[in-house]
Amino acid sequence: MRTTVAVVDQQGAEFTFEEVELDAPRADEVLVRIVATGLCHTDISLRDVLPAEMFPRVFGHEGAGVVEEVGSEVSGISVGDHVVLSLRSCRSCSRCERGEVGYCENSMLLNYMGMRMDGSTTHTRDQGPLYGSFFGQSSFARHALATADNVVVVDPDLDLTRVGPYGCGFQTGAGAVLNVLRPGPGDSLAVYGVGAVGLAAIAAAVGAGVETVVAVDLAPGRLEVAASYGALTVNPADLGDVSLVDTVKELTGGGASGAIDTTAVPAVIKQAAQALGPRGELVILGLGAEEFSLDAIDLMQNGKVVRGSVEGDSDPLEMVPRLLGLSAAGQFDVDRLVAPYAFSEINTAMHDLLEGRVVKPVLVW
């Protein structure tokens, strides 16, 4: 079928719209008419760093829409269902069978390489093949092909222009709190970098009853949003001679029980670990520098843990409905983070996100 997609022709280029050919769904695939797609930093960062041979490409991995066609082997998903799209996993490797779908042995091919497992591409255009299948969807498009393992059926009464980010950004931040750190009311949480992922973590922690939440960022606007959740805010640029580590320790009564880093800045990660209390745990969600240093003596003597997490250790088929339920109950308030844009404004939305004007742009057809 012919459909419209936002194409990136080469590394670092802006998005341009083209009409291209999208394959009919295979037996295990689902065709979704996209209503809206969240714009995530991952779309932008990989646009800037993937090698030249992996372009042209269609990004987009926080899609929400309506099912138009279902392959013969797909069960539990029907034409007309309203759905949220998330990351893919094979559901059959040893990691997936343990419920660790974010760490699927086939994750790289299924989510990042731009093709199906057999090496075929889902999109073509007059100039030749076009890499798609980004997170098993490539939802910067009017239509996307997905599979049963990354399609989450949701209540048709939900506003599809607001639920797409649950498929990645919101579940990543919330999952780091609810699945990994699992804080109680008496614990404390420090979040370094309060974009969409960091603010989703704060929303989840506040909804879970965590009394002391600290937000660290250089952007005053984002700190204002964090403060609206009840978080204590720290702008390192305003601290003068006082160290960030000492400030966070003071606000958390001797060190945070848990912390989340979304910045991927090595100096920030080191300080986040130092600002933990004894036996505290830091979860790293941002991906940037290949290496960072830690205070080894502090880490060992205080029994601290530093670990990474993919998608907040979430299984989207379970986590997206869970978070939507918490939202309906008033325990995960993230709707306020969404800023709708017409899909034609994708480049404007990207620049507004990078410049900190908005938290979570969502592109709407």
PLY file of the C-alpha trace (Angstrom):
ply
format ascii 1.0
element vertex 365
property float x
property float y
property float z
element edge 364
property int vertex1
property int vertex2
end_header
0.00 0.00 0.00
1.04 3.61 -0.46
1.46 5.68 2.68
3.23 8.81 3.89
6.33 8.61 6.06
8.84 11.04 7.55
12.21 10.05 6.08
15.74 10.87 7.27
17.91 10.50 4.16
21.30 10.72 5.84
22.93 11.00 9.24
21.87 14.20 11.01
19.43 15.33 8.31
16.01 16.76 9.06
12.81 14.85 8.42
11.17 15.07 4.99
7.79 13.63 4.01
7.44 11.16 1.18
4.84 8.76 -0.16
6.33 5.26 -0.17
5.26 1.66 -0.53
4.57 -0.27 2.68
4.38 -4.06 2.52
1.12 -5.82 3.22
1.25 -7.45 6.66
2.75 -10.92 6.77
1.18 -13.71 8.80
2.73 -12.48 12.06
2.31 -8.74 11.43
-0.27 -6.09 12.23
-1.05 -3.03 10.10
-1.81 0.05 12.20
-3.12 3.40 11.06
-1.13 5.80 13.17
-3.07 8.54 14.94
-0.17 10.02 16.92
3.47 9.30 17.76
5.61 10.63 20.58
8.94 12.19 19.66
11.73 10.76 21.83
15.38 11.76 22.27
16.26 8.27 21.03
14.82 9.12 17.60
17.05 12.18 17.47
20.21 10.71 18.96
20.21 7.66 16.67
19.47 9.89 13.69
22.75 11.62 14.58
24.96 8.60 15.30
23.88 5.65 13.15
26.40 4.99 10.35
25.76 6.29 6.84
25.00 2.84 5.46
21.93 2.58 7.75
20.12 5.38 5.92
17.63 6.38 4.50
15.45 5.46 7.45
12.03 5.93 9.05
12.19 6.48 12.81
9.38 6.70 15.38
8.79 4.28 18.25
5.99 5.69 20.42
3.10 5.10 18.04
-0.59 4.93 18.86
-3.33 4.12 16.40
-6.05 1.83 15.09
-5.54 -1.67 13.72
-6.52 -1.94 10.04
-5.34 -5.45 9.16
-4.12 -8.50 11.08
-1.95 -11.37 9.81
-3.33 -14.91 9.83
-1.12 -16.06 12.72
-1.89 -13.13 15.03
-4.25 -13.73 17.94
-5.65 -11.38 20.58
-5.60 -8.36 18.24
-8.50 -7.46 15.96
-9.25 -4.95 13.22
-10.53 -1.77 14.85
-8.60 -2.22 18.10
-6.95 0.88 19.52
-3.31 0.16 20.28
-0.05 1.51 21.67
3.16 0.34 20.01
6.34 -0.42 21.94
9.68 -2.22 21.59
9.93 -5.65 19.98
11.16 -8.86 21.55
11.23 -12.40 20.18
9.33 -13.89 23.16
11.15 -17.20 22.64
14.80 -16.79 23.74
15.88 -17.68 27.28
15.82 -14.06 28.41
12.33 -13.44 27.06
11.09 -16.66 28.68
12.36 -15.30 32.02
10.30 -12.14 31.42
13.36 -10.03 30.57
11.98 -8.88 27.22
14.00 -5.65 27.18
17.13 -7.79 27.10
15.94 -10.10 24.31
18.83 -11.88 22.60
17.49 -10.61 19.25
16.82 -7.05 20.42
19.41 -5.36 18.21
18.04 -6.83 14.99
14.39 -6.52 15.98
14.59 -2.87 17.07
17.53 -1.06 15.51
18.83 -2.59 12.28
15.96 -1.38 10.08
14.79 -4.75 8.77
12.92 -7.91 9.60
14.69 -10.95 11.04
15.06 -12.38 7.52
16.80 -9.23 6.30
13.87 -7.85 4.28
12.69 -4.26 4.63
9.08 -3.22 5.14
9.31 -0.01 3.07
10.40 0.74 -0.49
10.51 3.89 -2.58
11.41 4.75 -6.14
15.07 5.31 -5.19
15.32 1.85 -3.60
14.94 0.23 -0.16
14.11 2.28 2.88
15.07 1.09 6.36
12.10 0.77 8.71
11.08 -1.58 11.53
12.47 0.89 14.08
11.46 -0.64 17.42
9.38 -2.94 15.24
7.16 -0.09 14.03
8.74 3.03 12.41
5.70 5.06 13.43
6.71 8.45 12.01
4.22 7.47 9.35
0.53 7.34 8.52
0.70 3.55 8.70
3.08 1.16 10.46
3.70 -2.56 10.47
4.12 -4.09 13.92
3.77 -7.55 15.47
1.79 -9.09 18.31
4.77 -8.85 20.67
4.90 -5.04 20.48
1.22 -4.15 20.04
-0.69 -3.33 23.23
-4.49 -3.16 22.93
-5.92 -0.29 24.99
-9.34 1.05 25.94
-10.94 2.67 22.87
-12.15 5.53 25.05
-8.56 6.68 25.69
-7.22 9.69 23.79
-4.75 8.23 21.30
-2.99 11.58 20.99
-1.73 11.15 24.56
-0.96 7.47 25.07
1.87 6.85 22.58
4.66 7.86 25.00
3.57 5.07 27.35
5.23 2.71 24.85
8.72 4.01 25.61
9.51 7.22 27.50
6.84 7.03 30.16
7.27 3.30 30.82
11.06 3.69 30.96
10.99 6.33 33.69
8.13 4.77 35.61
9.57 1.28 35.23
12.90 2.34 36.72
10.95 3.32 39.84
8.25 0.66 40.03
10.14 -2.35 38.63
13.76 -1.68 39.60
14.07 0.60 42.66
10.64 -0.15 44.17
10.87 2.58 46.82
8.60 2.79 49.83
7.17 5.94 51.45
10.19 6.26 53.76
12.70 6.12 50.92
14.06 9.00 48.86
14.65 9.37 45.14
16.96 11.71 43.23
16.39 12.10 39.49
19.15 13.60 37.36
17.76 15.03 34.14
14.03 15.73 34.20
12.89 15.46 30.61
10.01 13.13 29.79
11.72 10.03 31.20
12.85 11.73 34.40
9.49 13.38 34.99
7.70 10.08 34.40
9.94 8.61 37.10
8.99 11.45 39.43
5.28 11.02 38.66
5.53 7.29 39.41
7.41 7.88 42.66
4.95 10.51 43.86
2.05 8.23 42.92
3.68 5.43 44.94
3.84 7.66 48.02
7.57 8.44 48.07
7.81 11.51 50.28
11.24 12.89 49.32
11.93 13.33 45.61
14.75 15.52 44.32
14.93 16.74 40.72
18.28 17.89 39.29
18.46 19.73 35.97
19.95 22.81 34.34
16.68 23.86 32.67
14.53 26.09 34.90
11.37 25.22 32.96
11.79 21.51 33.55
12.51 22.10 37.23
9.26 24.06 37.46
7.38 21.04 36.12
9.18 18.78 38.61
8.25 21.16 41.43
4.60 20.94 40.39
4.76 17.25 41.33
6.11 18.18 44.76
9.76 17.46 43.99
12.56 19.44 45.62
14.54 21.03 42.80
18.26 21.63 42.31
19.88 23.58 39.49
23.64 22.87 39.70
24.31 26.21 38.02
22.87 27.98 41.07
24.92 26.18 43.73
28.05 28.31 43.63
30.73 26.73 45.81
28.37 24.16 47.30
28.73 20.72 45.73
25.83 18.92 44.09
26.63 15.80 46.13
26.40 17.66 49.44
23.18 19.37 48.35
21.42 16.13 47.44
22.64 14.44 50.63
21.27 17.29 52.70
17.88 17.21 50.97
17.61 13.43 51.38
18.75 13.22 54.99
22.18 11.73 54.36
21.93 10.37 50.84
19.27 9.17 48.44
17.91 5.63 48.77
17.61 5.47 45.01
18.59 7.58 42.03
17.96 7.68 38.30
20.21 9.24 35.69
18.85 10.19 32.27
21.67 12.57 31.32
24.39 10.07 30.31
26.92 12.71 31.39
29.88 10.95 33.07
30.45 13.67 35.69
26.78 13.65 36.64
26.71 9.85 36.94
29.70 9.91 39.28
28.06 12.57 41.47
24.73 10.72 41.43
26.46 7.62 42.81
28.34 9.65 45.42
25.08 11.27 46.56
23.48 7.91 47.34
23.08 6.84 50.92
24.58 3.56 52.17
23.33 0.62 50.08
21.63 3.04 47.74
21.03 2.15 44.08
21.55 4.24 40.94
19.73 3.27 37.74
21.23 4.59 34.51
18.73 5.16 31.71
20.63 7.56 29.44
23.02 6.30 26.78
25.83 8.58 25.66
29.47 8.28 26.67
30.95 4.81 26.32
32.71 5.04 29.69
32.33 6.84 33.01
34.25 6.72 36.28
32.99 5.98 39.78
34.38 6.52 43.28
35.44 2.92 43.95
36.07 3.35 47.68
32.71 5.02 48.23
30.97 2.38 46.12
32.48 -0.58 47.99
32.47 0.74 51.53
28.87 1.86 51.33
27.52 -1.15 49.45
26.14 0.97 46.63
24.75 -0.42 43.37
25.05 1.17 39.92
23.13 -0.57 37.15
21.61 0.04 33.76
18.05 -0.62 32.67
16.33 -1.05 29.32
12.81 0.41 29.23
12.73 0.37 33.03
12.84 -3.45 32.96
9.30 -3.34 31.56
7.34 -5.84 29.54
5.16 -3.42 27.56
2.32 -5.93 27.26
2.05 -5.73 31.05
3.50 -2.32 31.88
1.52 -0.13 29.48
-1.87 -1.35 30.82
-0.55 -1.07 34.39
0.50 2.56 33.88
-2.74 3.45 32.12
-4.57 2.01 35.13
-2.45 4.08 37.51
-3.13 7.16 35.39
-6.87 6.56 35.54
-6.58 6.25 39.33
-4.70 9.56 39.59
-1.45 7.86 40.59
0.57 8.51 37.41
-0.09 12.04 36.22
1.81 12.47 32.95
-0.79 13.93 30.60
0.45 17.39 31.51
3.81 16.60 29.90
2.37 16.13 26.39
2.59 18.92 23.81
0.66 18.09 20.60
2.06 19.09 17.20
0.73 18.50 13.71
2.82 15.77 12.07
3.87 18.32 9.44
5.63 20.21 12.24
7.99 17.34 13.09
11.15 19.39 12.61
9.77 22.25 14.71
8.84 19.77 17.44
12.35 18.30 17.33
13.99 21.70 17.74
11.57 22.70 20.51
12.43 19.49 22.37
16.18 20.01 22.00
15.89 23.61 23.18
13.82 22.66 26.22
10.63 24.44 25.20
8.53 21.30 25.64
8.85 18.05 27.58
7.12 15.48 25.34
6.11 16.47 21.80
3.48 14.20 20.28
2.96 14.33 16.53
-0.68 14.06 15.43
-2.06 13.26 11.98
0 1
1 2
2 3
3 4
4 5
5 6
6 7
7 8
8 9
9 10
10 11
11 12
12 13
13 14
14 15
15 16
16 17
17 18
18 19
19 20
20 21
21 22
22 23
23 24
24 25
25 26
26 27
27 28
28 29
29 30
30 31
31 32
32 33
33 34
34 35
35 36
36 37
37 38
38 39
39 40
40 41
41 42
42 43
43 44
44 45
45 46
46 47
47 48
48 49
49 50
50 51
51 52
52 53
53 54
54 55
55 56
56 57
57 58
58 59
59 60
60 61
61 62
62 63
63 64
64 65
65 66
66 67
67 68
68 69
69 70
70 71
71 72
72 73
73 74
74 75
75 76
76 77
77 78
78 79
79 80
80 81
81 82
82 83
83 84
84 85
85 86
86 87
87 88
88 89
89 90
90 91
91 92
92 93
93 94
94 95
95 96
96 97
97 98
98 99
99 100
100 101
101 102
102 103
103 104
104 105
105 106
106 107
107 108
108 109
109 110
110 111
111 112
112 113
113 114
114 115
115 116
116 117
117 118
118 119
119 120
120 121
121 122
122 123
123 124
124 125
125 126
126 127
127 128
128 129
129 130
130 131
131 132
132 133
133 134
134 135
135 136
136 137
137 138
138 139
139 140
140 141
141 142
142 143
143 144
144 145
145 146
146 147
147 148
148 149
149 150
150 151
151 152
152 153
153 154
154 155
155 156
156 157
157 158
158 159
159 160
160 161
161 162
162 163
163 164
164 165
165 166
166 167
167 168
168 169
169 170
170 171
171 172
172 173
173 174
174 175
175 176
176 177
177 178
178 179
179 180
180 181
181 182
182 183
183 184
184 185
185 186
186 187
187 188
188 189
189 190
190 191
191 192
192 193
193 194
194 195
195 196
196 197
197 198
198 199
199 200
200 201
201 202
202 203
203 204
204 205
205 206
206 207
207 208
208 209
209 210
210 211
211 212
212 213
213 214
214 215
215 216
216 217
217 218
218 219
219 220
220 221
221 222
222 223
223 224
224 225
225 226
226 227
227 228
228 229
229 230
230 231
231 232
232 233
233 234
234 235
235 236
236 237
237 238
238 239
239 240
240 241
241 242
242 243
243 244
244 245
245 246
246 247
247 248
248 249
249 250
250 251
251 252
252 253
253 254
254 255
255 256
256 257
257 258
258 259
259 260
260 261
261 262
262 263
263 264
264 265
265 266
266 267
267 268
268 269
269 270
270 271
271 272
272 273
273 274
274 275
275 276
276 277
277 278
278 279
279 280
280 281
281 282
282 283
283 284
284 285
285 286
286 287
287 288
288 289
289 290
290 291
291 292
292 293
293 294
294 295
295 296
296 297
297 298
298 299
299 300
300 301
301 302
302 303
303 304
304 305
305 306
306 307
307 308
308 309
309 310
310 311
311 312
312 313
313 314
314 315
315 316
316 317
317 318
318 319
319 320
320 321
321 322
322 323
323 324
324 325
325 326
326 327
327 328
328 329
329 330
330 331
331 332
332 333
333 334
334 335
335 336
336 337
337 338
338 339
339 340
340 341
341 342
342 343
343 344
344 345
345 346
346 347
347 348
348 349
349 350
350 351
351 352
352 353
353 354
354 355
355 356
356 357
357 358
358 359
359 360
360 361
361 362
362 363
363 364
